[in-house]
């Protein structure tokens, strides 16, 4: 390139080019909105401690993803060959979610579920939210694959939502992942009013029998029988359920403590950082700020409501058949939507509001972990029908 | 250091794995290989290495792992299943997962491992792919009458419906992908999604009910009452009477708390006697500043 004006011309040309490359020059109102959303996420995580381990990486990822840049420099998450694109590979190909499930398995104690197996059924009933949202999404004109991916938000399980979306509707990844994690963080806000609305004061005061002690053999048998029983029926849930039960066996066998420690410690931390950051960065304003994303957010909220409704009402239904001493406090029904352990904490919190000595946490952990299994099974079914 | 029993155990495991692998590998291959498409009167289609329009056979691997057909037999004679042994030790005979391989039935072995020793023509009426043992047929078919450049193929890869095909597809999928996807088919019959909801919720319930049934019974098996009953059956009533019911988590927590409080309270009451111990600081060259600081010659400065 020739610069007729000499050095000064050369300098102004490059300065102009530099200005064109800055974020200020490429900024749109959408980018500003998304950066503000990212900042809100970080604020909520730090001040209110709403799922900080997820909201901080996602919020910061949103900022990273929405700093505008001159296209073609292999910087953005959607630009092939960029570093962020390589990291995003694990999201878009469903690599990270099974690894997170491995960690969840290695940190989850299924004792509450084993000691009172009937609580598993609450975990099944709470999956109603998935299919309620699926039907509504179809009604709103989403394709069946997209409807399936949106529905899984109701499972209140971020990794499961990412896994299924990567297979069925990767184009909706940002909206679905952010929606799923946001509502998981907002469980303490969404669920209590529904729980109170659906239960009577008498029901909220029900005291459940303390869980019995669970033997080591039972704990070891659980992951082995768990994978055989679930995956023989729904093999498509294998990536998630296989890793979940494997992680749990590492923990319960007690002979692989080092592996269990790695799975529930450094491994899950690394994957959480990568998944949170890349999911956040995938919410680039030009792909994320659409009416479709807003519909997904609305459907996500409805699915959470339906799921909570399903869990609580199922407890009330099952109580009709149980003896007076064995009744289930319907306040643990909300915990059927995975969101471990936040939804169980909500049960405990609401329970204590009505009786300061009635601790529901241990009981709520049963449907809570059953919800993880239930949502992974539901994802497997959606995958086998729609993929 | 490897212990003696480990020395025995490791080769055992390795040999078991090798046996398992070979068995598994065979079981994967011999059920998943299919003769997928045949063209005998090849007049204007694809050509072999010598640029000849020769008859060809397409084999499809319906498995999700690659399969090597080296060592298998292919034949057009039902009385001689070992008519042509596909050579081993060649990379060319590996069929990738869900992939295809073309064998030239031109009777010209000089062109490489993918050419059969026999030539298919309009008089041929049988074709079979046979296991390496030369006895068990993996897939076979009776050849129909052929017309020029029209193949005889499975309608969809690996499926059992055969048809004549004008648009031959050697090394490619047999079906043209105008067919609706699984999701589109599903939505055609279930536009509201109610069917999906009913089926899926039922399956989720079945899975978790199964787990419930199993663990409900396992908990009974492992409950202490069973031990008690066994002891009573054996006549050990005294031992049985010692066994109490399950200790609940709450009871365990209460016991732990009581023990904790007890151990904490052991030192609660002090004897209120103050002892002032004389602290003397003895000289030691190890902490002496004289030896700790470098002594510089001030005269130099």
Interface residues (C-beta under 8 A of the other chain):
Chain A: X113 X114 X115 X117 X118 X120 X121 X123 X124 X127 X128 X130 X131 X132 X134 X135 X138 X139 X143 X144 X145 X147 X148 X168 X210 X211 X212 X213 X214 X215 X217 X218 X221 X222 X225 X226 X229 X230 X233 X234 X362 X370 X373 X374 X377 X378 X381 X382 X385 X386 X387
Chain B: X182 X183 X184 X186 X187 X191 X192 X193 X194 X196 X197 X199 X200 X201 X203 X204 X205 X206 X207 X208 X209 X210 X211 X212 X214 X215 X216 X218 X219 X222 X246 X247 X248 X249 X250 X251 X252
